[in-house]
Amino acid sequence: MHTVMVTDVLDGNTLVVWPPWDLSGQRGNQVSIHGLAAPPLNHDLGDLAKRKLMFLVIGTPVQIMSVQGFTEHTLLCDVFYSGRNVVDHLPEYAARPVSEKERSSDIPSAFVLNLGE
């Protein structure tokens, strides 16, 4: 589990964090929250989803773990705020029920996550 600071929220699913993450040669500062399926910004309720996530985590430390994958600049993983999975804080946007095992799992050994300075 790694602690990062949330510096911005891009939409109802995606955070900008500091320090940046470094994973298997890929580096970035965007984190997509695994298990959230908030409406996109071009949807009527997309801005509301973004504002709810901002209100919850902006300017606060969160823990990232259980890397599910990544794209060029975005890490997909579980994100914890105040000891609970962010999905639990925003159940109206849960993509599916999240099991206790998933909440307590650690980063798979196939991924080595290093936080930049």
N, C-alpha and C positions, 0 to 999 in steps of 0.2 A: 504494500500500500504506500502510495506517495502523496504527499500533501503539496498542493499548489494553490495559488491565489487566483480567484476569478476576477479578471479585469474588465470583461465585457460579456454580453450575451448577444449572439447574432440572430437567434430565433428561439422557438420554444424547445429546441433539442440541443443547441450547440453553444458551447462556452468558449471564451478566449481566456487562456490561463498563463500565469507566470510562475515559475520559470518554464520555458518551453520544454517539451518532451523530446527525447531522442530514442527511436525504436528501430533496431535493425538497420541503421543507416538512414532512416527517414527522420526528419526533424520538423516540428511544428508547434503551434501554440493553440490549436483548436481541438476541442474535445466534444465529440458527439456522445450523448448520454444513451447508453444501451438500455433498451426497455421502454423508452419514451417514444410516443408517436403523436406529438403535438401537431396541430394543423400548420401548414406552411404559411409564411407571411402574406402570400397572395390570396389566402382564404379569409373569409369574414372574421373568423375567430383567431387567426394567426397572431395578430398583434397582442391580443389578450393573453395568449399562451406565453409569448415572449415577456410581457410585463410581469406575469406571475413568476416566471423563472428568475427574472431580474430581481424582483422583490425578495425572493428567497436567498439568492447566493451572491449577488454582485458585491464585490469588495470583501468577500469572506474567503477563508481557506476551505477547500474541499479535499477529499481523498479520492484518488483515482486508483482503480484496480481492475482485475479480471479483463484484460485486454481481449477484445473480440476480433479486432482487425484494425486496419488503417488504410487511408487513401494518402495521396501525396501530402496533404497538410492537416488531415483530421484523424485523430485517434478515436476509435469506438471502444468505449469501456464503461464499466459501472462507475458511478460517481456517488460519493457519500457526503452528506452535509449533516453536521451535528450528530454524527453517529448512525444516521439512517440513510438508506438508499434514497436518492432524489426521487426515484419513481414512487416511493412510499409517501413522499411529501406532496406529490402531484398525481394522485391516483386517477384523476379524470383523463390523464394523457397516457396512462399505462398501455403499452402495446399488447401486453399479456401478463398474466400473473407471474411474479418473480418469486422463485422458491427460496427458502431459507438457505439451502446449499449454495445457490448462486450469490446470495448476499454476503455469505461468509467466505467465499472462495478467494484465493489469491491469484496473482498474475501467473498465467501458465508459464512453465519453465522454458517453453519454446521462445518466449519473448523476453528480451532484456531491456527494461525501460530505464533510461538514464535521464535525469533532469538536468538541463543545461544551467549555466550560471547567468 
